[in-house]
Amino acid sequence: MNWITNSVLPRIKALVQPKEIPDNFWVKCKGCNEMLFHRQLEENLQVCPRCDYHMPLTSKNRLKALFDGGSYEEIALNDKTALDPLKFRDKRKYLDRIREARNKTGLQDAISLACGRLNKLEIITAVFSFEFMGGSMGSAVGNAIIQAAEVAINKNAPLVIFPSSGGARMQEGILSLMQLPRTIIATQMIKEAELPFIVVLTNPTTGGVTASFAMLGDIHIAEPGAIIGFAGKRVIEETIHEKLPEGFQSAEYLLDHGMVDLVIRRHDLPKTLSTLLCLLMNKAIASSSSSGE
């Protein structure tokens, strides 16, 4: 009986029992509630092929989709600030939250810097990662934006920033708020060097990030449906005791009211950025090239 128990029965069970499906095998679109195959979404840059809803895109995939041939050089962050300057703790230690975010994302902090070519034009980019503590801006992020500005000036290249953030990082208190004027100084450095500074607002861009560098670009582009603002809709309604308009703080609403210049689909962004940067730098507009080639 042992051979039946140990050999035959497990094989029969393997044939009749349903196979486990990974949690991320199918993704439900928040725009149309359709179930989408994960590989189809990846090939479509995390954009729903049915309703065009733009889902979150990791910093690495965003950079790969942006640059020619998906090739770019990562710029190591020069941050040497204390990880936990206030020894902050709520339900958990701040240091534990940072370690967890690093293990989860493989990133040093909520921002990544890169240098690459977009339609043969060299550009410097800074991309926020919302999956790293909500893309919150602490000292490391502020230092990275200043570093990005310095690299852009040294290379005489334009700077493009992709913010995606819930705002300042509360665990660093006043030090996180100090990043607002510091990042504003970084934008001023770029403008004094007469280099283009373009901001691509992704979902969401809120809080202190919106209140600083994110609204100081030469041109502001937003992805479709992105939520952009300072305080949340509920907080504003409770403060002013009024009902806000439908779609308030969406990219399309801000476009209609002059707060952003363009709302561009993710697939069209490389071509649009290339054209704008060539115009701003008084360079000939090269023929379009696919970043995925």
N, C-alpha and C positions, 0 to 999 in steps of 0.2 A: 504493500500500500504506500510505502514511502515514495516510490518513484512517481505514483499518481499524484500524491500530495505535493511533492517538491518540484515536479517537472511539468506534468500534464495540466493540472489545474491553473497554475500561473499563466500558461500560454493561452488557455481558454478565456481567462479573465481579461488578458491583454487584448484579445480580439473583440470581446463583447462590450467592455467598459468604454465609455466615451473618453476621448483624449482631453486633457485639460487645455483650455485656451488661455494664453497669456493675457494679463489685464490690459495691456496696451495694444492688443491685436486689432481691436475696433475702437474708434474714437467717435464720440457723439458731438456733432457740430452744435455750438451754442446759438448759431444763427438760424438754422432751419430744423434742428433736432434729428437730422439724418445720421445714420451710422455709417462711418467712412472707414475703409480699409487703411491701416496705418501706412502701408507702403505707398498707396496712392497719394496720401497726404504729403509724405516726405518728398515724393517726386514733384508735387505741386507747391513746394515751399510752404507747407502748412496752411494753404489756402483752400477753403472748401470749393470743390469744383461745381457744386450745385448753386450755392447762394453767394459765393465770393467772400464769405466771412474769413477774416484774417486771424488765425490762431497764433499763439506765442511761438517765436522762433528762437532757438538757442543762439548765443553769440557766435559760436563756431560756424553754424550753418548760415547765419546771416553774412558773415565775412566771406564764406566760400561762395555764396550766391552773388556777392557784390563784385569781387575782383575778377580780372581777366583770367580765365582758365581755372578759377577757384584757388589761385595761388597767391599767397601773401606771407609776410614775415611778421611774426608776433613780436611785440616790443615788451620786454620784461618790465614790470612795475618797479620803480625805484623807491617805493615806500619803505621808510625806516621808522615810522612812528610806533609808539607802544600799541599793542593789540587791544589792551583794555585799560586805557588811561585813568578811568574813574573807578575801576574795580567794581563794575556794575553787576547787579544781580536782581532779577525779579523772581519768576518761578524757577529760572535756571540761570547759570552763570553766562555772562556775555561770551567768555572764551569758549564755552561749550557750544554755543550757538554758531560761533565762527568756525570751529572745527567741523561741526556737522555740515555746515554749508559748503565748506571746502571739500569734504569727502563726497558730498552729493553731486557737486558740479564739476569738481576738478579745477576750479578757478581759485586764484589767490584772494580776490575780493569781487565786488559787484560790478566791476568794469574791466574790459579788455582793450588793449591798444594794439594796433596793427598798422603796417605800412605795405602798400601794394599798388598795383596799377589798374586803373579803370579806363578802359579804352585807350591804353598806353600812357595815360596821364597819371603820374605818381600822386597819391593822396595819403594822408594820415587819418585814421579813424579811431574813434573811441566808442565802444559798444557796451551798453549796460546789460546786465543779466538779471532779470526780475526773479529768477529762481534762486538767486543768492540774497537771502534776507530781504526779499521784496525790492531788490535794486536800490536799497536805501543808501544815501550818501553820507558817509563818514569821512574821517580824515584821509583814509587811503584813496577814496574816490576823488576827493578834492585835489590831492597830490597828483593823481593820475591825469586829471584834466590839465593841470599846469604843465605836467611832463609832456602831454600830447601837444600843447601849444608850443613848448620849447623845441620839440622835435620838428614840428611843422615849420617853424621859423628857420631852424638850422638847415632843413632840406629845401626851403623855399617852396613848400607844398601846401595846398589847401587842407583845411581841417574839416572833417565831417563827423558829427556826433549823433549817435542813436540813443537817446535817453529812453529808459523804461523803468520807472521808479515810483515808489510810494512816498518819497520825500526824504527828509533828513533822518539819520539813524539815531533814534532816541537813546540808545545805550551809551552814546558819546556826549549827550547833553549839549552844553554850549559849544563844545568843540565841533560838533556836526553843524551847528548853525553858522559857525565861522567859515564854513566852506562856501556859503553863499557869496560873500564878498570876494573870497579867494578865486572862485571860478569866474566871477565877473572880471577880475583882473586878468585872468587868462584870456578871456575873449578880447579884452582891450589890447593885450599884447599882439594878438593875431591881426587886429585891425590896424594897429600902428605899423605893423610890418607890411600892410597893404596886401594881405592874403585873404582869399575867400574863406568864410566860415558859414557852413550850412548845417542846420539842425533837422534831423529826420525824426519827428515825434511818433513814437510807437505806443502801443497800449500796455499799461497806462503811463502817463507822464503827469505827475501831480506833486503837490507840496513844495518843499524848498527847491527842488530841481526846476520846477516851472517858474518859481520866483527868482531864479538866478540866470544861469547861462542858457537854459533851454529856450528862452524867449528873446535872446539877444543875437540871433544869427542874422547874417545878411539876407538869407532866404530861409523860410520855414516850410518844410514839407511834412505832411502827415500821412500815415497809412489809413486806409478806409476803416471807419468805425472806432478809431483810437479815442480813448477818453483822455482829455487834456484839461487841466485846471489846477487850482490851488487846493481849496477845501472841497470835500465831497458834496454831492447834491443834497443829501439828507441834512448835513450840517448847515448848509446855506439856507435851506428851506426853514429849518428850526430857528435860524438866526433872524431872517427877514420876515418870517411868518407869511410866506407867499408860496404858491405852487409854481415851480419852474417850468419853462416850456419843454415839450417833448424833444428828446435828443440833445438837451442842454449839455454842453461840454464835449460833445462828439466832434470828431474832426470836421465833419460836414457842416455842423452848426457854426464852428469857429471860422470855417472858410467863408460862409455866407456873411459873417459879421466882421471880416477883415483881420482876424487874429492869426490865420495861417495863409500862406500864399498858394499852396497847391495840395491837393489830396491825390496821391499817386499809388496805384496798385503795386504790390511787392515785385511782381514780374517786370514792371516797367521802370522800376527805380534806377537800375544801373544806367540805362540809356538817358533818362531824364537828368540824373546827376552829372553824367559826362557832358551833356550839352550845356547845362548851366555853368559848370566849372570852366569849360572852354570859353564861354562868353565872358565870364567874370575875369578870366586871366588873359583875355584878348588873344586866344589861340584858335587856330583853325579847328573846326569841328570835324573830328575824324569820323569815318564810316563806322556804324555800330558794329560791335562784336559781342558775341554771346559769352557771358561770364562762365557758363558751364562747359565751354568747348576747351 
